[in-house]
């Protein structure tokens, strides 16, 4: 059922209640997730005895498996013309999964828990992105996604800080921390269920749309290819945290290092989204690709904590210039009738690419050291940028 109230603009940045509320939901959920995430690589390697290759398998495998769910949930969202129930189910599954880490006694247990958490993310992500796009004016799509990513990332920034403050009171017991993370994720589900309203867009037809790739458009499909190449070079942030540990950052301060990245990401997401609406989503995304490759190149050789901190901060700009902006590009290229399906495919392709990318990253790390891994990532980032630069000259991509 369509809610007119959900689509009315508010006085806060001109964004609708749905966009503002979903920002709050993501804030709470990421606060919960990032109380836990910075410690998973250390938990796997130091407590459970896993190697870097297994860390890559956990992160890449869970994301790749969840990518299948993203396609399915996006398609079902378009066919059933519902978004909120799928979003609620996805956040609920992730909430239940987080405290189960406390029970892990073997590396494969962590794999199972991360799999459940990522499946929850896959279930909610495409319908949520479609709901955000339907809840914003077309001219403000970049602003809406920028705000959402900012709220999401502020939660990610606060999560490590909360963990840093709690750990001394629980004797640095990671299992207890994992249990406490459930509180914020439960609050996220309750806020979502009570305050977010379903939006049925006026362009949707009464009949179930028949999906044909031609309806998605060649520009969108080519953007998928570019995004896949780019994702092949990206490693999970787990590897960045392992790099921080190798440079000399102790367990106690790992959350603060990660918080630096997320704060920069959060503070710059809103401005990056507004900028993308003015100079073009494509141009903003390409700037982010260059920032990514430059950061990875220097991460390969950094030897001081000060240098590492600067690179973590710069990496936050890369995320701000690509994360929400990539979703805005999808909205530019695909009509509303197939919007959730397109988001499912976009999120799935980039997620699937993370599996071989993370495995290669982990293998290079174990065999040749972290420098080779980051040089690999930087090279793939440059390759994706060159492909995108070439394709944007084609007539069919003028609207990207």
C-alpha positions as CSV (number, residue, x, y, z in Angstrom):
1,X,0.0,0.0,0.0
2,X,1.4,3.4,-1.0
3,X,2.1,5.8,1.8
4,X,1.9,9.5,0.7
5,X,3.4,10.5,4.1
6,X,6.5,8.4,3.3
7,X,7.2,10.4,0.2
8,X,6.5,13.9,1.6
9,X,9.7,16.0,1.8
10,X,10.8,17.1,5.3
11,X,12.7,20.2,6.4
12,X,15.8,18.1,7.0
13,X,17.9,18.2,3.9
14,X,14.7,17.9,1.8
15,X,14.6,14.2,2.5
16,X,11.5,12.1,3.1
17,X,10.6,10.4,6.5
18,X,11.4,7.0,5.0
19,X,14.9,8.0,4.0
20,X,15.6,9.7,7.3
21,X,14.2,6.7,9.3
22,X,16.1,4.1,7.2
23,X,19.2,6.1,7.9
24,X,18.5,5.6,11.6
25,X,18.0,1.9,11.1
26,X,21.3,1.5,9.3
27,X,23.0,3.6,12.0
28,X,21.9,1.2,14.7
29,X,22.6,-1.9,12.7
30,X,26.1,-0.8,11.7
31,X,26.8,0.2,15.3
32,X,26.1,-3.4,16.2
33,X,28.0,-4.8,13.3
34,X,31.1,-2.7,13.9
35,X,31.3,-3.5,17.6
36,X,32.1,-7.0,16.2
37,X,33.7,-6.7,12.8
38,X,37.1,-5.2,13.6
39,X,37.8,-8.1,15.9
40,X,36.8,-11.0,13.6
41,X,40.2,-11.3,11.8
42,X,42.0,-11.3,15.2
43,X,39.5,-13.7,16.7
44,X,40.0,-16.0,13.7
45,X,43.8,-15.9,13.6
46,X,44.7,-15.4,17.3
47,X,41.9,-17.2,19.2
48,X,40.9,-19.9,16.7
49,X,44.2,-20.4,14.8
50,X,43.1,-19.6,11.2
51,X,45.4,-18.2,8.6
52,X,45.0,-15.2,6.2
53,X,43.7,-17.4,3.4
54,X,40.9,-18.6,5.6
55,X,40.1,-15.0,6.6
56,X,39.7,-14.3,2.9
57,X,37.5,-17.4,2.4
58,X,35.2,-16.4,5.3
59,X,34.7,-12.8,4.1
60,X,34.6,-13.6,0.4
61,X,32.6,-16.8,0.6
62,X,30.0,-15.3,2.9
63,X,29.6,-12.3,0.6
64,X,29.5,-14.4,-2.6
65,X,26.8,-16.7,-1.2
66,X,24.7,-13.8,0.0
67,X,25.0,-12.3,-3.5
68,X,22.7,-15.0,-4.8
69,X,20.1,-13.9,-2.2
70,X,20.4,-10.3,-3.4
71,X,19.3,-11.3,-6.9
72,X,16.4,-13.3,-5.6
73,X,15.2,-10.7,-3.1
74,X,15.5,-7.9,-5.7
75,X,13.5,-10.0,-8.2
76,X,10.8,-11.0,-5.7
77,X,10.5,-7.3,-4.6
78,X,9.7,-6.2,-8.1
79,X,7.3,-9.2,-8.7
80,X,5.5,-8.8,-5.5
81,X,5.8,-5.0,-5.4
82,X,6.8,-5.1,-1.7
83,X,10.0,-3.9,-0.1
84,X,9.5,-3.5,3.7
85,X,8.8,-7.2,4.6
86,X,12.0,-8.3,2.9
87,X,14.0,-5.5,4.5
88,X,12.7,-6.4,7.9
89,X,13.5,-10.1,7.4
90,X,17.0,-9.3,6.3
91,X,17.8,-7.1,9.3
92,X,16.3,-9.6,11.7
93,X,18.4,-12.5,10.4
94,X,21.6,-10.4,10.7
95,X,20.6,-9.4,14.3
96,X,20.2,-13.0,15.3
97,X,23.5,-14.0,13.8
98,X,25.8,-11.6,15.5
99,X,25.7,-12.9,19.1
100,X,26.2,-16.5,17.8
101,X,29.9,-15.6,17.2
102,X,30.3,-15.9,21.0
103,X,29.7,-19.6,20.7
104,X,32.3,-20.3,18.0
105,X,35.0,-22.7,18.9
106,X,36.4,-23.5,15.4
107,X,37.1,-21.3,12.3
108,X,34.3,-22.9,10.3
109,X,31.8,-21.8,13.0
110,X,32.7,-18.2,12.2
111,X,32.2,-19.0,8.5
112,X,28.6,-20.2,9.3
113,X,27.7,-17.2,11.4
114,X,29.2,-14.8,8.8
115,X,27.2,-16.6,6.1
116,X,23.9,-16.1,8.0
117,X,24.8,-12.4,8.6
118,X,25.6,-11.8,5.0
119,X,22.5,-13.7,3.8
120,X,20.5,-11.2,5.9
121,X,22.3,-8.4,4.2
122,X,21.6,-9.9,0.8
123,X,17.9,-10.3,1.7
124,X,17.4,-6.7,2.6
125,X,19.8,-4.7,0.4
126,X,18.1,-4.6,-3.0
127,X,14.6,-3.9,-1.6
128,X,16.0,-1.3,0.8
129,X,17.8,0.5,-2.0
130,X,14.7,0.5,-4.2
131,X,12.6,1.8,-1.3
132,X,15.1,4.6,-0.8
133,X,15.1,5.5,-4.5
134,X,11.3,5.5,-4.5
135,X,11.2,7.7,-1.4
136,X,13.3,10.5,-2.9
137,X,12.8,13.0,-5.7
138,X,14.8,12.0,-8.8
139,X,16.9,15.2,-8.6
140,X,17.9,14.3,-5.1
141,X,18.8,10.6,-5.6
142,X,22.5,11.2,-4.9
143,X,21.6,13.2,-1.8
144,X,19.3,10.5,-0.5
145,X,21.9,7.7,-0.9
146,X,24.6,10.0,0.4
147,X,22.6,10.7,3.6
148,X,21.8,7.0,4.0
149,X,25.5,6.0,3.6
150,X,26.5,8.8,6.1
151,X,24.1,7.5,8.7
152,X,25.1,4.0,8.1
153,X,28.7,4.8,8.4
154,X,28.3,7.0,11.5
155,X,27.0,3.8,13.2
156,X,30.0,2.0,11.8
157,X,32.2,4.7,13.4
158,X,30.5,4.6,16.7
159,X,30.6,0.8,16.9
160,X,34.4,0.4,17.4
161,X,34.3,3.3,19.9
162,X,31.7,1.6,22.0
163,X,33.7,-1.6,21.8
164,X,36.8,0.3,22.8
165,X,35.0,1.7,25.9
166,X,33.4,-1.6,26.8
167,X,36.3,-4.0,26.5
168,X,38.1,-2.9,29.7
169,X,35.0,-3.5,31.7
170,X,34.5,-7.1,30.4
171,X,38.2,-8.1,30.6
172,X,38.8,-7.8,26.9
173,X,36.5,-10.8,26.4
174,X,35.5,-10.8,22.7
175,X,32.8,-13.4,23.3
176,X,31.0,-11.1,25.7
177,X,31.4,-8.2,23.3
178,X,29.7,-10.3,20.6
179,X,26.7,-11.0,22.8
180,X,26.3,-7.3,23.7
181,X,26.3,-6.3,20.0
182,X,22.7,-7.8,19.8
183,X,21.2,-4.9,21.6
184,X,21.6,-2.2,18.9
185,X,20.7,-4.6,16.1
186,X,17.4,-5.5,17.9
187,X,16.6,-1.8,18.2
188,X,17.2,-1.3,14.5
189,X,14.6,-4.0,13.7
190,X,12.1,-2.4,16.0
191,X,12.6,1.1,14.5
192,X,12.2,-0.3,11.0
193,X,9.1,-2.2,11.8
194,X,7.4,0.7,13.5
195,X,8.3,3.8,11.5
196,X,9.2,2.9,7.9
197,X,6.3,2.8,5.5
198,X,6.0,0.8,2.3
199,X,6.0,2.9,-0.9
200,X,4.4,1.6,-4.1
201,X,5.6,3.6,-7.0
202,X,3.2,5.0,-9.5
203,X,5.1,3.6,-12.5
204,X,4.6,0.0,-11.3
205,X,2.1,-1.9,-13.3
206,X,-0.6,-4.2,-11.9
207,X,0.9,-7.3,-13.7
208,X,4.1,-9.0,-12.8
209,X,6.9,-7.7,-15.1
210,X,8.6,-10.2,-17.3
211,X,12.4,-9.7,-16.9
212,X,14.4,-9.4,-20.0
213,X,18.0,-8.1,-19.9
214,X,17.1,-5.6,-22.7
215,X,14.8,-3.8,-20.2
216,X,17.8,-3.3,-17.9
217,X,19.7,-1.7,-20.8
218,X,23.2,-2.1,-22.2
219,X,24.6,0.9,-20.2
220,X,23.6,-0.8,-17.0
221,X,25.0,-4.2,-18.0
222,X,28.3,-2.6,-19.0
223,X,28.4,-0.8,-15.6
224,X,28.1,-4.2,-14.0
225,X,31.2,-5.4,-15.9
226,X,33.2,-2.3,-14.7
227,X,32.0,-2.8,-11.1
228,X,32.9,-6.5,-11.2
229,X,36.5,-5.8,-12.3
230,X,36.7,-3.1,-9.6
231,X,35.4,-5.5,-6.9
232,X,37.9,-8.2,-7.9
233,X,40.7,-5.9,-6.6
234,X,38.9,-4.9,-3.4
235,X,39.7,-6.8,-0.2
236,X,37.6,-7.0,2.9
237,X,38.4,-4.4,5.4
238,X,39.5,-7.4,7.5
239,X,42.7,-7.3,5.6
240,X,43.2,-3.6,6.3
241,X,42.9,-4.3,10.0
242,X,45.4,-7.2,9.6
243,X,47.7,-4.7,7.9
244,X,47.3,-2.3,10.8
245,X,48.2,-5.0,13.2
246,X,51.3,-5.8,11.2
247,X,52.4,-2.2,11.2
248,X,52.2,-2.1,15.0
249,X,48.6,-1.2,16.1
250,X,47.7,-3.3,19.2
251,X,44.4,-5.1,19.7
252,X,43.2,-2.4,22.1
253,X,43.5,0.3,19.4
254,X,42.3,-1.5,16.4
255,X,38.7,-0.2,16.9
256,X,40.0,3.3,16.9
257,X,41.9,2.9,13.7
258,X,38.8,1.4,12.0
259,X,36.7,4.3,13.5
260,X,39.0,6.8,11.8
261,X,38.1,5.3,8.4
262,X,34.4,5.2,9.2
263,X,34.3,8.7,10.5
264,X,35.8,10.1,7.3
265,X,33.5,7.9,5.3
266,X,30.5,9.2,7.2
267,X,31.4,12.9,7.2
268,X,32.1,12.9,3.4
269,X,29.2,10.7,2.2
270,X,26.6,13.4,2.4
271,X,28.8,16.0,0.6
272,X,29.9,13.4,-2.0
273,X,26.2,12.6,-2.7
274,X,25.3,16.2,-3.2
275,X,28.4,16.8,-5.3
276,X,27.5,13.8,-7.5
277,X,24.0,15.3,-8.2
278,X,25.8,18.4,-9.5
279,X,28.9,17.2,-11.4
280,X,27.5,13.7,-12.4
281,X,27.3,10.4,-10.6
282,X,29.7,8.9,-13.1
283,X,32.4,11.5,-12.6
284,X,32.2,11.3,-8.8
285,X,32.5,7.5,-9.0
286,X,35.6,7.6,-11.1
287,X,37.3,10.0,-8.6
288,X,36.6,7.4,-6.0
289,X,38.2,4.7,-8.1
290,X,41.4,6.7,-8.3
291,X,41.4,7.3,-4.6
292,X,41.1,3.6,-4.0
293,X,44.0,2.6,-6.2
294,X,46.3,5.3,-4.7
295,X,45.4,4.2,-1.2
296,X,46.1,0.5,-1.9
297,X,49.4,1.4,-3.6
298,X,50.7,3.1,-0.5
299,X,49.3,0.5,1.9
300,X,51.6,-1.9,0.2
301,X,54.7,-0.1,1.6
302,X,53.5,1.8,4.7
303,X,55.8,1.1,7.7
304,X,54.7,3.7,10.3
305,X,51.5,4.0,12.4
306,X,51.2,7.6,11.4
307,X,51.3,6.8,7.7
308,X,48.8,4.0,8.2
309,X,46.4,6.3,9.9
310,X,46.6,8.8,7.1
311,X,45.8,6.0,4.6
312,X,42.9,4.8,6.6
313,X,41.5,8.3,6.5
314,X,42.0,8.7,2.7
315,X,40.3,5.3,2.2
316,X,37.2,6.8,3.8
317,X,37.0,9.3,0.9
318,X,37.1,6.4,-1.6
319,X,34.1,4.7,0.1
320,X,32.2,8.0,0.2
321,X,32.8,8.7,-3.5
322,X,31.7,5.2,-4.7
323,X,29.3,3.5,-2.3
324,X,26.2,5.6,-2.4
325,X,27.1,7.1,-5.8
326,X,27.2,3.6,-7.4
327,X,23.6,3.1,-6.2
328,X,22.6,6.4,-7.7
329,X,24.1,5.4,-11.0
330,X,21.9,2.3,-11.0
331,X,18.8,4.5,-10.4
332,X,20.0,6.7,-13.4
333,X,20.1,3.7,-15.7
334,X,17.2,1.4,-14.8
335,X,13.5,2.3,-14.8
336,X,11.5,2.0,-11.6
337,X,9.6,-1.2,-12.6
338,X,12.9,-3.2,-12.5
339,X,14.8,-1.1,-10.0
340,X,15.0,-3.7,-7.2
341,X,16.0,-6.3,-9.7
342,X,18.8,-4.1,-10.9
343,X,20.0,-3.4,-7.4
344,X,20.0,-7.1,-6.7
345,X,22.1,-7.8,-9.7
346,X,24.5,-4.9,-9.0
347,X,25.0,-5.9,-5.4
348,X,25.2,-9.6,-6.4
349,X,27.9,-9.1,-9.1
350,X,30.1,-7.0,-6.9
351,X,29.6,-9.4,-4.0
352,X,30.4,-12.5,-6.1
353,X,33.5,-10.8,-7.4
354,X,34.7,-10.4,-3.8
355,X,35.1,-14.2,-3.4
356,X,37.9,-14.7,-5.9
357,X,39.2,-11.3,-5.1
358,X,39.5,-12.0,-1.4
359,X,40.8,-15.5,-1.9
360,X,43.5,-14.2,-4.3
361,X,44.3,-11.4,-1.8
362,X,44.7,-13.9,1.0
363,X,46.8,-16.3,-1.0
364,X,49.1,-13.5,-2.2
365,X,49.3,-12.4,1.5
366,X,50.3,-15.8,2.8
367,X,52.8,-16.6,0.0
368,X,54.4,-13.3,-0.8
369,X,53.4,-10.9,2.0
370,X,50.9,-8.0,2.3
371,X,52.6,-5.7,-0.2
372,X,51.9,-8.0,-3.1
373,X,48.3,-8.2,-2.1
374,X,47.8,-4.5,-2.1
375,X,49.7,-4.0,-5.4
376,X,47.3,-6.5,-6.9
377,X,44.3,-4.6,-5.6
378,X,45.7,-1.2,-6.9
379,X,46.3,-2.7,-10.3
380,X,42.7,-4.0,-10.6
381,X,41.4,-0.6,-9.5
382,X,43.3,1.2,-12.3
383,X,42.2,-1.4,-14.8
384,X,38.5,-0.8,-13.9
385,X,39.1,3.0,-14.1
386,X,40.6,2.7,-17.6
387,X,37.7,0.5,-18.8
388,X,35.2,3.0,-17.4
389,X,37.0,5.9,-18.9
390,X,36.9,4.2,-22.3
391,X,33.3,3.2,-22.2
392,X,32.0,6.6,-21.1
393,X,33.1,7.9,-24.5
394,X,30.6,5.6,-26.1
395,X,27.2,7.1,-27.2
396,X,25.3,4.4,-25.2
397,X,26.8,5.5,-21.9
398,X,26.2,9.2,-22.1
399,X,23.7,9.0,-19.3
400,X,25.9,7.2,-16.8
